[in-house]
């Protein structure tokens, strides 16, 4: 048995103390033969420190496309030739999306906008949309609107936004290779303001952007320092017309190794399946990840890519005897 698995069993499973960057790197370097044992340990850690419940979330885009930033993986950037064009969603459609999300059993509904940060029009739309959703649907409302000012953080709190998503996307050392129109530090500043406000912090990223495994370990360590409530793990789904449109998809075993490694770095955090799992892992891999540290899923489609049908994920959770987290438990 590899020494790092023994060490993780004693440190993470028994004591709830996550692996540091060096430990995560050891995990990411484990050979394929050790993957079943690694996934079992990650599952045991998840069950010990998070329990069997799985948090289900749906997302919808309030403003899609036309973003001024140049995130190289994103088809919503207005700077690339990718086919996503700017579209705004009206409030009735937003409420209906929240209603459909709640009907799946989801407890979280995240409103997303493709912007550098919200202008007054978007904040007004958010206020109207959150109010309408809260009046019509019994669901928690989260938001992802880019970089914020302190006044905007305060306004979102006042609206009743429960959780704010702002992904760091990748580690600090690799970030300039992926985005040039803003910095990793600017993103981190927004996250610090969100944490101080009392909103829950949702922060993750995308694996497969071209980073090395050393940089994946760096990213896990930086997320652990931030200590977010939730970490969405995306795997690159290369989008035509973007600078990363011709990158290879992450190998399925590497993806599962990363899921386990991030669980061992973040033993008490909600670790959420997000974009790209369908093409990276497929149905069998989706099951393996849920038995290897994942304890939350985004159901249905993503912002510009198709996901699995919500019923497929819910049926799988039922088969695995993993209860969907109840709304009353999150309030």
Secondary structure, DSSP 8 states (H G I E B T S, - for coil): --HHHHHHIIIIITT-----HHHHHHHHT--GGGHHHHHHHHHHHHHHHT-S-BEEEEEEEEEES-BSS--TT-TTBTTS--S---EE--HHHHHHHHHHHHHTT-SEEEEEE-SSS--HHHHHHHHHHHHHHHHH--SEEEEE-SS--HHHHHHHHHHT--EEE---BS-HHHHTTT-SSS-HHHHHHHHHHHHHHT-EEE--EEE-SS--HHHHHHHHHHHHHHT-SEEEEEE----TTSTTTT-----HHHHHHHHHHHHHH-TTSEEEE-TTHHHHHHHHHHHHHHTTT--EEE-S--SSS----HHHHHHHHHHTT--B--GGGT-
